Amino acid sequence: MAPNDSSTALLHDIVVVGGRAAGIELVTILGDRLGKRRQARITLIEKSRTHLRKPLLHGSPPAA
């Protein structure tokens, strides 16, 4: 896609800085809702190339 393409000129640019759990979740939702419809370009800026998801490690153990 060319940088001066008229179809990309009207897109919003959304930049999310920080890709922890909330940043990754936000970028995923925005990509699904806006990116797929070509209403916005979504960019995630994160210094790490990987992310280890650790959901609920800090919470109470599950009931037996």
C-alpha positions as CSV (number, residue, x, y, z in Angstrom):
1,M,0.0,0.0,0.0
2,A,1.5,3.3,-1.0
3,P,1.9,6.0,1.8
4,N,-0.1,8.6,-0.2
5,D,-2.9,6.2,-1.1
6,S,-6.2,8.1,-0.7
7,S,-7.8,5.1,1.1
8,T,-5.3,5.3,4.0
9,A,-5.3,9.1,4.3
10,L,-8.7,9.0,6.1
11,L,-7.7,6.4,8.6
12,H,-7.1,7.3,12.3
13,D,-3.7,6.2,13.7
14,I,-4.0,4.7,17.2
15,V,-0.8,4.1,19.0
16,V,-0.7,2.1,22.2
17,V,2.5,2.3,24.3
18,G,3.1,-0.7,26.5
19,G,2.1,-4.2,25.7
20,R,1.4,-5.7,29.1
21,A,-1.9,-7.6,29.5
22,A,-4.1,-4.5,29.2
23,G,-2.2,-3.1,26.2
24,I,-2.3,-6.4,24.3
25,E,-6.0,-6.8,25.1
26,L,-6.8,-3.2,24.0
27,V,-4.9,-3.6,20.7
28,T,-6.6,-6.9,20.0
29,I,-10.1,-5.4,20.6
30,L,-9.3,-2.3,18.5
31,G,-7.8,-4.4,15.7
32,D,-10.9,-6.6,15.6
33,R,-13.4,-3.6,15.7
34,L,-11.6,-0.9,13.7
35,G,-8.6,-2.5,12.0
36,K,-10.5,-5.2,10.1
37,R,-13.0,-2.5,8.9
38,R,-10.1,-0.3,7.8
39,Q,-11.3,2.5,10.0
40,A,-8.0,2.8,11.8
41,R,-4.4,1.7,11.9
42,I,-3.5,0.2,15.2
43,T,0.1,0.2,16.4
44,L,1.5,-1.4,19.6
45,I,4.9,-0.1,20.9
46,E,6.6,-2.5,23.3
47,K,10.3,-3.0,24.0
48,S,9.9,-6.7,24.6
49,R,9.3,-9.1,21.7
50,T,7.5,-11.6,23.9
51,H,4.9,-11.6,26.6
52,L,4.1,-14.3,29.1
53,R,0.5,-14.2,30.2
54,K,0.0,-15.1,33.8
55,P,-3.7,-14.7,34.5
56,L,-4.9,-14.9,38.1
57,L,-1.5,-16.0,39.6
58,H,-2.0,-13.3,42.3
59,G,-5.5,-14.4,43.2
60,S,-6.9,-16.9,45.6
61,P,-6.6,-20.6,44.7
62,P,-9.7,-22.1,43.1
63,A,-12.3,-23.7,45.4
64,A,-12.0,-27.5,45.6
